[in-house]
Amino acid sequence: MQPSDVGRRVSVRTRLPANEAARYTDTVGVLRSWADGRLRIERTDGTVTELHEADLVAGKVVPPPPRPRRRRL
């Protein structure tokens, strides 16, 4: 994953502060910006999460979510 992936759906893993019970957290959404050491990711519910580039552990571009299936009656 790199700054040129802005506009694509991504999955990133970031390191949490040492005082947190968990060590890492994952964020999935559309990469809206990557500038000045900060990434902004828009989740499917419309919220935007800002992450520090220095906290990134891993990241990749992922395919769009599957379309909902139609229920048969």
C-alpha positions as CSV (number, residue, x, y, z in Angstrom):
1,M,0.0,0.0,0.0
2,Q,1.2,3.5,-0.9
3,P,0.0,7.1,-1.2
4,S,-0.9,6.5,-4.8
5,D,-3.7,4.1,-3.5
6,V,-5.9,7.0,-2.5
7,G,-9.4,6.3,-3.6
8,R,-9.0,2.5,-3.3
9,R,-10.4,0.2,-0.6
10,V,-7.7,-0.8,1.8
11,S,-7.1,-2.8,5.0
12,V,-4.5,-1.5,7.4
13,R,-3.1,-2.8,10.7
14,T,-1.9,-0.2,13.2
15,R,-0.1,-0.4,16.5
16,L,-2.1,0.8,19.5
17,P,-0.6,2.7,22.5
18,A,1.2,0.6,25.0
19,N,-1.5,1.1,27.7
20,E,-4.2,-0.6,25.5
21,A,-5.1,-4.3,26.2
22,A,-4.7,-5.2,22.5
23,R,-1.6,-4.4,20.6
24,Y,-3.0,-3.8,17.1
25,T,-6.2,-2.8,15.4
26,D,-7.4,-3.2,11.8
27,T,-9.2,-0.6,9.8
28,V,-11.0,-1.3,6.4
29,G,-12.3,1.4,4.2
30,V,-11.6,3.7,1.3
31,L,-8.2,5.6,1.6
32,R,-9.3,9.2,1.3
33,S,-5.9,10.9,1.8
34,W,-2.3,10.2,2.8
35,A,-0.3,13.3,3.4
36,D,1.9,14.8,6.1
37,G,2.3,11.4,7.8
38,R,-1.4,10.9,8.3
39,L,-3.9,8.6,6.5
40,R,-7.6,9.2,6.4
41,I,-9.8,6.1,5.8
42,E,-13.5,6.3,5.3
43,R,-15.4,3.3,6.6
44,T,-18.6,1.9,5.1
45,D,-20.7,3.7,7.8
46,G,-19.3,7.0,6.6
47,T,-17.0,7.7,9.5
48,V,-13.5,8.8,8.8
49,T,-10.6,7.5,10.8
50,E,-7.3,9.3,10.9
51,L,-4.2,7.1,11.5
52,H,-0.5,8.1,11.9
53,E,1.8,6.7,9.3
54,A,4.3,5.8,12.0
55,D,1.8,3.4,13.6
56,L,1.3,1.4,10.4
57,V,2.3,-2.2,10.7
58,A,0.8,-3.6,7.5
59,G,-1.6,-2.5,4.7
60,K,-2.9,-3.7,1.4
61,V,-5.5,-2.9,-1.2
62,V,-8.5,-5.2,-1.0
63,P,-11.4,-5.9,-3.4
64,P,-14.8,-4.3,-2.9
65,P,-17.2,-6.0,-0.5
66,P,-19.5,-8.6,-2.0
67,R,-22.9,-7.5,-3.1
68,P,-25.8,-8.6,-0.8
69,R,-27.5,-11.7,-1.9
70,R,-31.2,-11.6,-2.9
71,R,-33.3,-13.8,-0.7
72,R,-35.4,-16.5,-2.3
73,L,-39.0,-16.7,-1.2
